[in-house]
Amino acid sequence: MFTIWAAYAAFEEKFKGSIEPGKFADLTVLSADIMKIPEKQILTTRCLNTIIGGEIVYQIQ
């Protein structure tokens, strides 16, 4: 819902919705897979990297 189909619904699938050359790269890298860990652990998950427009705007040292 948050990737290709949302881009398709906004008629922006040529620019967004998947990670591939020529598309905007807006993504966040988390310290754990929040879809697989217990709910209580989600609150302790940290952001490791944030990439906007293909540029790293936050990176944990």
N, C-alpha and C positions, 0 to 999 in steps of 0.2 A: 504494500500500500504506500510506503514512503519512498519507493524508488521508481521503477520504470512505469508503473501504472499511474502514479500521481503525475509524473511528467507527461505521460500520454494524455491524461485528462485535461492538462493545461496546454496541450499542443506544443510541448517543449521537449519532446523525446529526442530531438536532434541535438540538444544541448545539455540535457540533464537525464537522470534516471538510471545511469549505469556508469561503471568506472571503465573508461576506455579513452584512447587518445582523441583529443579535440573537444572533449566534453568538460564542463565545469567539474571541479573536484572539491566538493564540500562534504567533509566527513569528520567524524570524531572517532578516535581510537580509545577504547576503554580498557581498564586493567583486568576485566573479567567479562565473560560472555553472559550478559544479564538474562539471556533466554534459558540458560542452563543452570545457573547457581540458585541456591535457596533464596526466597524473597528477602529474608533478613539481611543477607549479604549484599544486596543491591545498594543499600545505603552506604556501604563502605567502599563501593567501586569508585575508582578515581579516573579522571580524564588524563590520558597520557599524551595525546596529540590532538590538535584541532587544525584542520586544513580547510582553507576557504579560497576558492578560485585557483586551486592548485598550489597555493603557497602556505607553508607552515606558519600559522599565527600563534600557536602555543605548543610548546614541547617541554615536558617535564625533564628536568636535568638529573 
